[in-house]
Amino acid sequence: MEKRASTLSRYIYTVIVLFVIWLFFVSTLKLQEVLAGLAFSLIIAAFTYPVFTKAGLQNLHPKRVAYAIAYVPYFLWAMIMANLDVAYRVLHPKRPIRPGIVRCRTILKSDTGKLGLANSITLTPGTITLDVRGDDYFIHWIWVQDDVLNAEDEEASIKAASRYITQPFEKFLKVIFG
């Protein structure tokens, strides 16, 4: 569970994130644009900080930021590889697919981390998160691996599916979202 930060910390963090998003979208550092972005960020943050973050400035811990920066290329690489895999399966004359719905279990505890994991799985071609119930994810997978299909019992199947689908993302998301 995420620790709740002070109101000021949550407000300042919200202002910072909104301001960075503003700068990203306007793509300029002209004084009038920067001041307008800061003003809008201050106003919008006053209304949205309660739902925007629970941890506040704790989210800007250097280790969390470093993992978030490292996660972007890692996720993009996973997306590229999954796109190539799906393209191969679509273009192959025999259409080698073995679709199925598998159950995975996450080690993530924060709701934000679980949401990030569900989105990462869904944005990676070949997998779609269908449902999340507590720590369990139900995922449609285009190619269910043999060790998942031939597992001794349900728990072994869950562990095998988690090893392929959730664990690669969790090593980053656990640090980023706690």
BAVEXZA-685704 format. One record per residue: x, y, z of N, C-alpha, C, O in turn. Coordinates in pm, whole numbers, always signed. Layout:
N
+--------+--------+--------+--------+--------+--------+--------+--------+--------+--------+--------+--------+
|   n.xx |   n.yy |   n.zz |  ca.xx |  ca.yy |  ca.zz |   c.xx |   c.yy |   c.zz |   o.xx |   o.yy |   o.zz |
+--------+--------+--------+--------+--------+--------+--------+--------+--------+--------+--------+--------+
|      X |      Y |      Z |      X |      Y |      Z |      X |      Y |      Z |      X |      Y |      Z |
...
+--------+--------+--------+--------+--------+--------+--------+--------+--------+--------+--------+--------+
// end
This chain:
178
+--------+--------+--------+--------+--------+--------+--------+--------+--------+--------+--------+--------+
|   n.xx |   n.yy |   n.zz |  ca.xx |  ca.yy |  ca.zz |   c.xx |   c.yy |   c.zz |   o.xx |   o.yy |   o.zz |
+--------+--------+--------+--------+--------+--------+--------+--------+--------+--------+--------+--------+
|    +83 |   -118 |     +0 |     +0 |     +0 |     +0 |    +88 |   +125 |     +0 |   +189 |   +131 |    +71 |
|    +51 |   +221 |    -79 |   +129 |   +344 |    -86 |   +106 |   +427 |    +40 |     -6 |   +435 |    +91 |
|   +213 |   +489 |    +89 |   +199 |   +578 |   +203 |   +145 |   +711 |   +154 |   +183 |   +758 |    +47 |
|    +56 |   +771 |   +232 |     -2 |   +899 |   +195 |    +92 |  +1010 |   +239 |   +130 |  +1018 |   +356 |
|   +130 |  +1096 |   +145 |   +220 |  +1208 |   +173 |   +138 |  +1328 |   +220 |    +15 |  +1325 |   +217 |
|   +207 |  +1432 |   +261 |   +138 |  +1554 |   +305 |    +67 |  +1620 |   +188 |   +100 |  +1595 |    +72 |
|    -29 |  +1702 |   +220 |   -105 |  +1773 |   +117 |    -14 |  +1860 |    +31 |    -28 |  +1861 |    -91 |
|    +78 |  +1931 |    +93 |   +170 |  +2018 |    +19 |   +257 |  +1936 |    -76 |   +277 |  +1975 |   -192 |
|   +310 |  +1825 |    -29 |   +394 |  +1739 |   -113 |   +315 |  +1688 |   -232 |   +368 |  +1685 |   -344 |
|   +192 |  +1648 |   -212 |   +108 |  +1597 |   -321 |    +76 |  +1708 |   -420 |    +75 |  +1685 |   -541 |
|    +49 |  +1829 |   -368 |    +17 |  +1942 |   -455 |   +139 |  +1980 |   -541 |   +127 |  +1999 |   -662 |
|   +256 |  +1992 |   -478 |   +378 |  +2030 |   -551 |   +411 |  +1926 |   -658 |   +447 |  +1962 |   -770 |
|   +400 |  +1799 |   -624 |   +428 |  +1693 |   -722 |   +332 |  +1704 |   -841 |   +374 |  +1691 |   -956 |
|   +206 |  +1728 |   -814 |   +107 |  +1742 |   -921 |   +141 |  +1861 |  -1009 |   +131 |  +1851 |  -1131 |
|   +180 |  +1973 |   -950 |   +220 |  +2091 |  -1028 |   +338 |  +2057 |  -1118 |   +338 |  +2091 |  -1236 |
|   +438 |  +1989 |  -1063 |   +557 |  +1955 |  -1141 |   +521 |  +1868 |  -1261 |   +565 |  +1894 |  -1372 |
|   +442 |  +1764 |  -1238 |   +406 |  +1672 |  -1347 |   +324 |  +1745 |  -1453 |   +351 |  +1731 |  -1573 |
|   +226 |  +1824 |  -1411 |   +144 |  +1898 |  -1508 |   +229 |  +1997 |  -1587 |   +209 |  +2014 |  -1707 |
|   +322 |  +2062 |  -1519 |   +408 |  +2160 |  -1586 |   +500 |  +2093 |  -1688 |   +520 |  +2145 |  -1798 |
|   +556 |  +1978 |  -1653 |   +642 |  +1905 |  -1747 |   +560 |  +1861 |  -1868 |   +608 |  +1869 |  -1981 |
|   +439 |  +1814 |  -1845 |   +352 |  +1776 |  -1958 |   +324 |  +1897 |  -2046 |   +327 |  +1887 |  -2169 |
|   +298 |  +2010 |  -1984 |   +274 |  +2134 |  -2060 |   +394 |  +2166 |  -2148 |   +379 |  +2193 |  -2268 |
|   +513 |  +2164 |  -2089 |   +635 |  +2196 |  -2164 |   +656 |  +2097 |  -2279 |   +701 |  +2135 |  -2387 |
|   +624 |  +1972 |  -2255 |   +637 |  +1870 |  -2360 |   +545 |  +1902 |  -2478 |   +585 |  +1890 |  -2593 |
|   +423 |  +1942 |  -2449 |   +327 |  +1967 |  -2557 |   +350 |  +2099 |  -2630 |   +328 |  +2106 |  -2751 |
|   +394 |  +2203 |  -2560 |   +415 |  +2331 |  -2630 |   +551 |  +2336 |  -2700 |   +568 |  +2413 |  -2794 |
|   +645 |  +2257 |  -2656 |   +778 |  +2245 |  -2720 |   +850 |  +2378 |  -2737 |   +916 |  +2402 |  -2838 |
|   +838 |  +2462 |  -2638 |   +910 |  +2590 |  -2643 |   +938 |  +2636 |  -2500 |   +870 |  +2597 |  -2405 |
|  +1041 |  +2719 |  -2487 |  +1074 |  +2776 |  -2357 |  +1056 |  +2928 |  -2357 |  +1119 |  +2998 |  -2279 |
|   +969 |  +2978 |  -2445 |   +939 |  +3121 |  -2445 |   +875 |  +3157 |  -2312 |   +794 |  +3082 |  -2258 |
|   +912 |  +3273 |  -2260 |   +868 |  +3314 |  -2127 |   +716 |  +3311 |  -2113 |   +665 |  +3262 |  -2012 |
|   +644 |  +3362 |  -2212 |   +498 |  +3367 |  -2200 |   +438 |  +3226 |  -2194 |   +341 |  +3204 |  -2123 |
|   +495 |  +3132 |  -2268 |   +445 |  +2993 |  -2266 |   +477 |  +2926 |  -2132 |   +394 |  +2854 |  -2077 |
|   +596 |  +2951 |  -2081 |   +636 |  +2893 |  -1954 |   +548 |  +2947 |  -1841 |   +502 |  +2871 |  -1756 |
|   +525 |  +3079 |  -1841 |   +441 |  +3139 |  -1736 |   +297 |  +3092 |  -1746 |   +232 |  +3067 |  -1644 |
|   +245 |  +3080 |  -1868 |   +108 |  +3032 |  -1885 |    +98 |  +2887 |  -1836 |     +3 |  +2851 |  -1767 |
|   +196 |  +2805 |  -1871 |   +196 |  +2666 |  -1826 |   +204 |  +2654 |  -1676 |   +137 |  +2570 |  -1616 |
|   +287 |  +2736 |  -1615 |   +299 |  +2734 |  -1470 |   +168 |  +2776 |  -1405 |   +124 |  +2714 |  -1308 |
|   +105 |  +2881 |  -1457 |    -23 |  +2927 |  -1402 |   -130 |  +2819 |  -1413 |   -200 |  +2790 |  -1316 |
|   -142 |  +2760 |  -1531 |   -241 |  +2653 |  -1549 |   -211 |  +2533 |  -1459 |   -302 |  +2473 |  -1403 |
|    -84 |  +2499 |  -1447 |    -46 |  +2387 |  -1362 |    -82 |  +2413 |  -1216 |   -132 |  +2323 |  -1148 |
|    -57 |  +2534 |  -1169 |    -91 |  +2569 |  -1031 |   -242 |  +2560 |  -1006 |   -286 |  +2510 |   -903 |
|   -319 |  +2609 |  -1102 |   -465 |  +2610 |  -1087 |   -521 |  +2467 |  -1095 |   -599 |  +2426 |  -1010 |
|   -482 |  +2394 |  -1197 |   -535 |  +2259 |  -1216 |   -493 |  +2168 |  -1101 |   -572 |  +2084 |  -1056 |
|   -371 |  +2183 |  -1053 |   -322 |  +2100 |   -942 |   -404 |  +2125 |   -815 |   -423 |  +2033 |   -736 |
|   -450 |  +2247 |   -796 |   -530 |  +2278 |   -677 |   -657 |  +2193 |   -672 |   -706 |  +2161 |   -564 |
|   -711 |  +2158 |   -788 |   -834 |  +2080 |   -793 |   -810 |  +1929 |   -806 |   -896 |  +1849 |   -769 |
|   -694 |  +1890 |   -859 |   -674 |  +1749 |   -893 |   -574 |  +1674 |   -805 |   -568 |  +1551 |   -813 |
|   -496 |  +1742 |   -722 |   -392 |  +1671 |   -647 |   -447 |  +1558 |   -558 |   -378 |  +1459 |   -540 |
|   -569 |  +1570 |   -502 |   -615 |  +1459 |   -417 |   -628 |  +1325 |   -492 |   -609 |  +1219 |   -433 |
|   -661 |  +1331 |   -621 |   -676 |  +1207 |   -697 |   -552 |  +1177 |   -782 |   -541 |  +1068 |   -838 |
|   -461 |  +1271 |   -791 |   -345 |  +1256 |   -878 |   -237 |  +1168 |   -817 |   -178 |  +1086 |   -887 |
|   -211 |  +1182 |   -689 |   -104 |  +1107 |   -625 |   -131 |  +1090 |   -476 |   -194 |  +1175 |   -412 |
|    -82 |   +980 |   -424 |    -87 |   +956 |   -279 |    +51 |   +978 |   -218 |    +62 |  +1016 |   -102 |
|   +156 |   +953 |   -298 |   +292 |   +957 |   -246 |   +358 |  +1094 |   -258 |   +458 |  +1120 |   -192 |
|   +304 |  +1182 |   -341 |   +360 |  +1316 |   -354 |   +502 |  +1317 |   -407 |   +535 |  +1245 |   -502 |
|   +586 |  +1399 |   -345 |   +725 |  +1415 |   -392 |   +809 |  +1288 |   -375 |   +918 |  +1279 |   -431 |
|   +760 |  +1191 |   -298 |   +831 |  +1063 |   -286 |   +844 |   +996 |   -422 |   +934 |   +915 |   -444 |
|   +752 |  +1029 |   -514 |   +758 |   +972 |   -649 |   +881 |  +1019 |   -725 |   +920 |   +956 |   -824 |
|   +943 |  +1126 |   -682 |  +1060 |  +1180 |   -752 |  +1192 |  +1133 |   -691 |  +1297 |  +1192 |   -716 |
|  +1186 |  +1026 |   -611 |  +1308 |   +968 |   -555 |  +1398 |   +928 |   -674 |  +1349 |   +870 |   -770 |
|  +1527 |   +958 |   -668 |  +1617 |   +930 |   -781 |  +1612 |   +785 |   -832 |  +1621 |   +762 |   -952 |
|  +1597 |   +689 |   -742 |  +1592 |   +549 |   -785 |  +1465 |   +523 |   -867 |  +1470 |   +454 |   -968 |
|  +1352 |   +578 |   -823 |  +1227 |   +562 |   -898 |  +1237 |   +628 |  -1036 |  +1193 |   +571 |  -1136 |
|  +1294 |   +746 |  -1039 |  +1307 |   +819 |  -1166 |  +1399 |   +741 |  -1260 |  +1370 |   +729 |  -1379 |
|  +1510 |   +689 |  -1208 |  +1604 |   +613 |  -1291 |  +1538 |   +488 |  -1349 |  +1555 |   +457 |  -1466 |
|  +1462 |   +418 |  -1266 |  +1391 |   +299 |  -1316 |  +1284 |   +336 |  -1418 |  +1263 |   +263 |  -1514 |
|  +1217 |   +448 |  -1397 |  +1115 |   +491 |  -1494 |  +1180 |   +525 |  -1629 |  +1126 |   +491 |  -1734 |
|  +1295 |   +591 |  -1624 |  +1367 |   +623 |  -1747 |  +1415 |   +495 |  -1815 |  +1407 |   +482 |  -1937 |
|  +1465 |   +399 |  -1737 |  +1512 |   +272 |  -1794 |  +1396 |   +188 |  -1847 |  +1414 |   +111 |  -1941 |
|  +1278 |   +204 |  -1789 |  +1163 |   +124 |  -1831 |  +1116 |   +161 |  -1972 |  +1068 |    +75 |  -2045 |
|  +1130 |   +286 |  -2009 |  +1083 |   +331 |  -2141 |  +1152 |   +252 |  -2254 |  +1082 |   +193 |  -2336 |
|  +1286 |   +249 |  -2263 |  +1346 |   +171 |  -2371 |  +1320 |    +20 |  -2356 |  +1305 |    -50 |  -2456 |
|  +1315 |    -29 |  -2233 |  +1287 |   -171 |  -2211 |  +1148 |   -206 |  -2266 |  +1131 |   -306 |  -2335 |
|  +1049 |   -123 |  -2234 |   +914 |   -148 |  -2281 |   +905 |   -134 |  -2434 |   +839 |   -214 |  -2500 |
|   +971 |    -33 |  -2488 |   +971 |    -17 |  -2634 |  +1034 |   -137 |  -2703 |   +984 |   -182 |  -2806 |
|  +1143 |   -190 |  -2647 |  +1206 |   -310 |  -2704 |  +1110 |   -430 |  -2697 |  +1098 |   -505 |  -2793 |
|  +1043 |   -445 |  -2584 |   +946 |   -555 |  -2570 |   +833 |   -540 |  -2671 |   +785 |   -639 |  -2727 |
|   +790 |   -417 |  -2696 |   +685 |   -392 |  -2795 |   +732 |   -426 |  -2935 |   +659 |   -489 |  -3012 |
|   +853 |   -386 |  -2969 |   +908 |   -415 |  -3102 |   +919 |   -566 |  -3123 |   +878 |   -618 |  -3227 |
|   +973 |   -636 |  -3024 |   +989 |   -781 |  -3036 |   +853 |   -850 |  -3047 |   +837 |   -944 |  -3125 |
|   +755 |   -804 |  -2970 |   +621 |   -864 |  -2975 |   +555 |   -834 |  -3109 |   +484 |   -919 |  -3163 |
|   +576 |   -714 |  -3163 |   +522 |   -680 |  -3295 |   +580 |   -772 |  -3403 |   +508 |   -821 |  -3490 |
|   +711 |   -795 |  -3397 |   +775 |   -884 |  -3493 |   +723 |  -1027 |  -3480 |   +701 |  -1096 |  -3580 |
|   +702 |  -1071 |  -3356 |   +650 |  -1205 |  -3333 |   +508 |  -1219 |  -3390 |   +477 |  -1318 |  -3456 |
|   +423 |  -1121 |  -3365 |   +286 |  -1126 |  -3417 |   +287 |  -1117 |  -3569 |   +210 |  -1186 |  -3636 |
|   +371 |  -1031 |  -3624 |   +380 |  -1020 |  -3770 |   +422 |  -1153 |  -3831 |   +368 |  -1195 |  -3934 |
|   +519 |  -1220 |  -3768 |   +562 |  -1352 |  -3816 |   +444 |  -1449 |  -3817 |   +422 |  -1520 |  -3915 |
|   +369 |  -1451 |  -3708 |   +257 |  -1544 |  -3697 |   +148 |  -1513 |  -3800 |    +85 |  -1605 |  -3853 |
|   +126 |  -1387 |  -3827 |    +23 |  -1347 |  -3924 |    +67 |  -1379 |  -4067 |    -13 |  -1425 |  -4148 |
|   +195 |  -1356 |  -4097 |   +244 |  -1376 |  -4233 |   +282 |  -1520 |  -4265 |   +293 |  -1556 |  -4382 |
|   +303 |  -1601 |  -4164 |   +341 |  -1741 |  -4185 |   +225 |  -1815 |  -4251 |   +110 |  -1798 |  -4211 |
|   +255 |  -1898 |  -4351 |   +147 |  -1968 |  -4423 |    +60 |  -2059 |  -4334 |    -58 |  -2078 |  -4362 |
|   +118 |  -2114 |  -4228 |    +42 |  -2205 |  -4142 |    -22 |  -2136 |  -4021 |    -87 |  -2201 |  -3939 |
|     -4 |  -2005 |  -4010 |    -58 |  -1927 |  -3898 |    -34 |  -1997 |  -3763 |   -128 |  -2045 |  -3701 |
|    +91 |  -2002 |  -3719 |   +122 |  -2075 |  -3595 |    +74 |  -1999 |  -3470 |   +150 |  -1927 |  -3406 |
|    -51 |  -2016 |  -3438 |   -103 |  -1956 |  -3315 |   -162 |  -2067 |  -3227 |   -213 |  -2168 |  -3276 |
|   -152 |  -2044 |  -3097 |   -211 |  -2134 |  -2998 |   -269 |  -2044 |  -2889 |   -214 |  -2033 |  -2780 |
|   -382 |  -1978 |  -2922 |   -436 |  -1880 |  -2829 |   -501 |  -1944 |  -2706 |   -546 |  -2059 |  -2709 |
|   -503 |  -1867 |  -2600 |   -569 |  -1913 |  -2479 |   -572 |  -1803 |  -2375 |   -501 |  -1703 |  -2386 |
|   -654 |  -1823 |  -2276 |   -660 |  -1730 |  -2164 |   -583 |  -1792 |  -2049 |   -614 |  -1903 |  -2005 |
|   -483 |  -1720 |  -2001 |   -398 |  -1769 |  -1893 |   -414 |  -1679 |  -1771 |   -454 |  -1563 |  -1781 |
|   -383 |  -1737 |  -1659 |   -390 |  -1663 |  -1532 |   -248 |  -1639 |  -1484 |   -167 |  -1731 |  -1477 |
|   -219 |  -1514 |  -1451 |    -89 |  -1475 |  -1397 |   -110 |  -1412 |  -1260 |   -220 |  -1365 |  -1229 |
|     -6 |  -1411 |  -1180 |    -13 |  -1348 |  -1048 |    +98 |  -1244 |  -1038 |   +211 |  -1269 |  -1079 |
|    +65 |  -1129 |   -983 |   +163 |  -1021 |   -971 |   +213 |  -1009 |   -828 |   +147 |  -1049 |   -733 |
|   +333 |   -952 |   -816 |   +388 |   -923 |   -684 |   +364 |   -777 |   -647 |   +394 |   -735 |   -536 |
|   +310 |   -699 |   -741 |   +287 |   -557 |   -718 |   +174 |   -538 |   -617 |    +76 |   -613 |   -617 |
|   +187 |   -437 |   -533 |    +86 |   -412 |   -430 |     +6 |   -284 |   -454 |   -110 |   -276 |   -415 |
|    +67 |   -185 |   -518 |     -3 |    -57 |   -538 |    -99 |    -68 |   -656 |    -71 |   -137 |   -754 |
|   -211 |     +1 |   -644 |   -309 |     +2 |   -753 |   -250 |    +64 |   -879 |   -278 |    +18 |   -990 |
|   -168 |   +167 |   -862 |   -105 |   +233 |   -977 |     -8 |   +138 |  -1047 |     -4 |   +133 |  -1170 |
|    +68 |    +63 |   -971 |   +159 |    -36 |  -1029 |    +84 |   -145 |  -1105 |   +126 |   -186 |  -1213 |
|    -27 |   -191 |  -1047 |   -109 |   -293 |  -1112 |   -169 |   -240 |  -1242 |   -178 |   -312 |  -1341 |
|   -210 |   -114 |  -1240 |   -263 |    -52 |  -1362 |   -153 |    -41 |  -1468 |   -177 |    -72 |  -1585 |
|    -34 |     +1 |  -1427 |    +78 |     +9 |  -1521 |   +112 |   -126 |  -1580 |   +145 |   -136 |  -1699 |
|   +106 |   -231 |  -1499 |   +133 |   -366 |  -1549 |    +26 |   -409 |  -1648 |    +58 |   -463 |  -1755 |
|   -100 |   -387 |  -1615 |   -209 |   -425 |  -1706 |   -196 |   -352 |  -1839 |   -217 |   -412 |  -1945 |
|   -163 |   -224 |  -1835 |   -146 |   -147 |  -1958 |    -24 |   -195 |  -2037 |    -29 |   -204 |  -2159 |
|    +85 |   -225 |  -1969 |   +205 |   -274 |  -2037 |   +177 |   -406 |  -2108 |   +222 |   -427 |  -2221 |
|   +103 |   -494 |  -2043 |    +68 |   -622 |  -2104 |    -20 |   -600 |  -2227 |     +3 |   -659 |  -2332 |
|   -120 |   -516 |  -2213 |   -215 |   -493 |  -2323 |   -150 |   -421 |  -2440 |   -183 |   -448 |  -2555 |
|    -58 |   -329 |  -2413 |     +8 |   -255 |  -2520 |   +112 |   -338 |  -2593 |   +159 |   -298 |  -2700 |
|   +148 |   -452 |  -2537 |   +243 |   -541 |  -2603 |   +164 |   -637 |  -2691 |    +86 |   -716 |  -2640 |
|   +182 |   -632 |  -2822 |   +105 |   -718 |  -2913 |   +118 |   -866 |  -2878 |   +225 |   -914 |  -2840 |
|     +7 |   -937 |  -2891 |     +4 |  -1079 |  -2861 |    -56 |  -1110 |  -2725 |    -87 |  -1226 |  -2696 |
|    -73 |  -1007 |  -2642 |   -134 |  -1025 |  -2510 |   -234 |   -914 |  -2485 |   -213 |   -799 |  -2523 |
|   -344 |   -950 |  -2419 |   -445 |   -851 |  -2380 |   -490 |   -885 |  -2238 |   -528 |   -998 |  -2210 |
|   -486 |   -787 |  -2150 |   -536 |   -807 |  -2015 |   -689 |   -801 |  -2020 |   -746 |   -698 |  -2055 |
|   -752 |   -911 |  -1984 |   -898 |   -918 |  -1988 |   -960 |   -878 |  -1855 |  -1065 |   -814 |  -1852 |
|   -895 |   -917 |  -1744 |   -952 |   -890 |  -1613 |   -841 |   -891 |  -1509 |   -740 |   -960 |  -1525 |
|   -861 |   -814 |  -1405 |   -769 |   -813 |  -1291 |   -855 |   -833 |  -1167 |   -948 |   -756 |  -1141 |
|   -822 |   -937 |  -1091 |   -893 |   -964 |   -965 |   -790 |   -979 |   -855 |   -724 |  -1082 |   -844 |
|   -776 |   -876 |   -775 |   -674 |   -878 |   -670 |   -536 |   -881 |   -731 |   -496 |   -789 |   -802 |
|   -462 |   -989 |   -704 |   -327 |  -1006 |   -758 |   -325 |  -1092 |   -884 |   -219 |  -1116 |   -941 |
|   -441 |  -1137 |   -928 |   -450 |  -1224 |  -1045 |   -492 |  -1148 |  -1170 |   -584 |  -1067 |  -1168 |
|   -422 |  -1177 |  -1278 |   -450 |  -1118 |  -1410 |   -497 |  -1231 |  -1501 |   -438 |  -1339 |  -1503 |
|   -601 |  -1205 |  -1577 |   -648 |  -1300 |  -1676 |   -615 |  -1239 |  -1813 |   -664 |  -1132 |  -1849 |
|   -529 |  -1309 |  -1887 |   -469 |  -1253 |  -2008 |   -494 |  -1345 |  -2127 |   -473 |  -1466 |  -2119 |
|   -538 |  -1285 |  -2236 |   -547 |  -1360 |  -2361 |   -410 |  -1353 |  -2426 |   -355 |  -1245 |  -2445 |
|   -356 |  -1470 |  -2460 |   -220 |  -1483 |  -2511 |   -226 |  -1553 |  -2645 |   -292 |  -1656 |  -2659 |
|   -157 |  -1498 |  -2743 |   -163 |  -1553 |  -2879 |    -88 |  -1686 |  -2891 |   -122 |  -1768 |  -2976 |
|    +13 |  -1709 |  -2807 |    +91 |  -1832 |  -2814 |   +118 |  -1881 |  -2672 |   +217 |  -1841 |  -2610 |
|    +31 |  -1967 |  -2621 |    +47 |  -2020 |  -2487 |   +160 |  -2123 |  -2490 |   +156 |  -2219 |  -2567 |
|   +259 |  -2102 |  -2406 |   +379 |  -2187 |  -2402 |   +346 |  -2327 |  -2352 |   +250 |  -2347 |  -2277 |
|   +428 |  -2423 |  -2394 |   +407 |  -2563 |  -2356 |   +407 |  -2585 |  -2205 |   +323 |  -2658 |  -2152 |
|   +503 |  -2521 |  -2134 |   +510 |  -2544 |  -1990 |   +391 |  -2486 |  -1914 |   +364 |  -2527 |  -1802 |
|   +321 |  -2391 |  -1974 |   +198 |  -2339 |  -1914 |    +85 |  -2439 |  -1939 |     +8 |  -2470 |  -1848 |
|    +77 |  -2488 |  -2061 |    -28 |  -2584 |  -2097 |    -12 |  -2717 |  -2024 |   -111 |  -2778 |  -1983 |
|   +111 |  -2763 |  -2008 |   +137 |  -2896 |  -1952 |   +176 |  -2894 |  -1805 |   +235 |  -2990 |  -1755 |
|   +145 |  -2786 |  -1735 |   +180 |  -2776 |  -1593 |   +105 |  -2882 |  -1512 |     -6 |  -2924 |  -1547 |
|   +169 |  -2924 |  -1403 |   +112 |  -3028 |  -1317 |    -21 |  -2987 |  -1255 |   -115 |  -3066 |  -1247 |
|    -27 |  -2862 |  -1212 |   -149 |  -2812 |  -1148 |   -168 |  -2664 |  -1181 |    -86 |  -2604 |  -1251 |
|   -276 |  -2609 |  -1130 |   -308 |  -2470 |  -1162 |   -201 |  -2373 |  -1112 |   -167 |  -2278 |  -1182 |
|   -148 |  -2397 |   -994 |    -46 |  -2308 |   -937 |    +81 |  -2308 |  -1022 |   +141 |  -2202 |  -1043 |
|   +121 |  -2423 |  -1071 |   +239 |  -2432 |  -1159 |   +213 |  -2360 |  -1290 |   +303 |  -2297 |  -1345 |
|    +92 |  -2370 |  -1341 |    +54 |  -2299 |  -1464 |    +60 |  -2148 |  -1444 |   +108 |  -2076 |  -1531 |
|    +10 |  -2101 |  -1330 |    +12 |  -1957 |  -1299 |   +156 |  -1907 |  -1291 |   +188 |  -1802 |  -1346 |
|   +242 |  -1983 |  -1223 |   +384 |  -1942 |  -1210 |   +453 |  -1938 |  -1346 |   +530 |  -1846 |  -1374 |
|   +425 |  -2036 |  -1429 |   +488 |  -2040 |  -1562 |   +441 |  -1923 |  -1648 |   +522 |  -1857 |  -1713 |
|   +311 |  -1897 |  -1649 |   +258 |  -1786 |  -1728 |   +311 |  -1653 |  -1677 |   +345 |  -1564 |  -1755 |
|   +319 |  -1640 |  -1544 |   +371 |  -1516 |  -1485 |   +516 |  -1494 |  -1524 |   +557 |  -1380 |  -1547 |
|   +593 |  -1600 |  -1531 |   +734 |  -1588 |  -1569 |   +748 |  -1527 |  -1709 |   +840 |  -1449 |  -1732 |
|   +659 |  -1562 |  -1800 |   +665 |  -1510 |  -1937 |   +604 |  -1371 |  -1950 |   +657 |  -1287 |  -2023 |
|   +493 |  -1347 |  -1881 |   +414 |  -1226 |  -1910 |   +436 |  -1113 |  -1810 |   +468 |  -1002 |  -1850 |
|   +419 |  -1139 |  -1681 |   +422 |  -1029 |  -1583 |   +561 |   -999 |  -1528 |   +596 |   -882 |  -1509 |
|   +639 |  -1101 |  -1500 |   +768 |  -1079 |  -1433 |   +865 |   -987 |  -1506 |   +934 |   -909 |  -1441 |
|   +874 |   -994 |  -1640 |   +967 |   -901 |  -1706 |   +936 |   -753 |  -1679 |  +1028 |   -671 |  -1671 |
|   +810 |   -720 |  -1666 |   +771 |   -581 |  -1641 |   +778 |   -547 |  -1492 |   +808 |   -434 |  -1455 |
|   +750 |   -645 |  -1407 |   +742 |   -620 |  -1262 |   +873 |   -572 |  -1202 |   +872 |   -493 |  -1107 |
|   +986 |   -619 |  -1255 |  +1114 |   -579 |  -1196 |  +1134 |   -428 |  -1202 |  +1203 |   -371 |  -1117 |
|  +1075 |   -362 |  -1300 |  +1081 |   -217 |  -1310 |   +966 |   -153 |  -1231 |   +987 |    -62 |  -1151 |
|   +846 |   -203 |  -1254 |   +727 |   -139 |  -1197 |   +724 |   -146 |  -1044 |   +667 |    -58 |   -979 |
|   +785 |   -249 |   -986 |   +789 |   -258 |   -840 |   +868 |   -142 |   -779 |   +830 |    -89 |   -675 |
|   +976 |   -103 |   -844 |  +1056 |     +8 |   -795 |   +987 |   +141 |   -825 |   +985 |   +231 |   -741 |
|   +931 |   +153 |   -945 |   +868 |   +279 |   -986 |   +747 |   +312 |   -901 |   +731 |   +424 |   -854 |
|   +660 |   +212 |   -880 |   +532 |   +238 |   -811 |   +527 |   +183 |   -669 |   +427 |   +201 |   -600 |
|   +631 |   +119 |   -626 |   +636 |    +69 |   -489 |   +560 |    -58 |   -465 |   +559 |   -108 |   -352 |
+--------+--------+--------+--------+--------+--------+--------+--------+--------+--------+--------+--------+
// end
